[in-house]
Amino acid sequence: MRKVLLAAMLLAGACSDKPSTPSAPTAQPMSFFVTSQTSVTGNLGGLSGADATCQRLAESVGAGNRFWRAYLSVERDASNNNQPTNARDRIGIGPWHNAAGALVANNLAELHAKTGDASLFVDERGQRINGQWTGSPSPVQHDILTGSNADGTLMAGFTCADWTSSSTATIGQVGHSDGMGPGQSTAGALASWNSAHANQNCADTAPRGGAGRIYCFAR
């Protein structure tokens, strides 16, 4: 009887020694996207209007349970005693992931050292932004409004009057979401995701390759 009991115990132990099946990695929630919504002009309703766009689009894909902020610099921020505000100071400290769960950057330094990337800088649905990348549909829309220098600080005079203007007399700084210029050039500032060049003016965001899109980050 003791031999039978011992054999049963050994068998049970052998069964319990089976290697467990490794669990799949947990998908990271979205904390960054380029807006699918476009704007004909540089009038986004100011920072509050741009933030509301980010929040609404995040909610549309089930990611509205966080505070979303537009990556935009302004010269006079009503929520900051009408002082200048840098885009980099609005978005938290990271890390940030796109709609597919891919890591965009771990922190602010890493983020501002990156160049544009069509497969990484995608909209809230995970769709690429039209650009200069191979196979992209037309028209080119990779100019993303930021009003910022490459380090994420304010570029004064390049904010479409703090994102309230649709005038031909104002301009805004843009970045390239795909990090490419004409002919897929990545020379100099053309590779910058947040500070590639100025748009033509704030009355029409389309010339030079835009559509009035913005970047959104979850804090």
Secondary structure, 3 states (H helix, E strand, C coil): CHHHHHHHHHHHHHHHCCCCCCCCCCCCCCCEEECCCCCCCCCCCHHHHHHHHHHHHHHHCCCCCCCEEECCCEEEEHHHCCEEECHHHHCCCCCEECCCCCEEECCHHHHHCCCCCCCCCCECCCCCCCCCCCCCCCCCCCEEECCECCCCCECCCCEHHHHCCCCCCCCEEEEECCCCCHHHCCCHHHHCCCCCEECCECCECCCCCEEEEEEEEEC
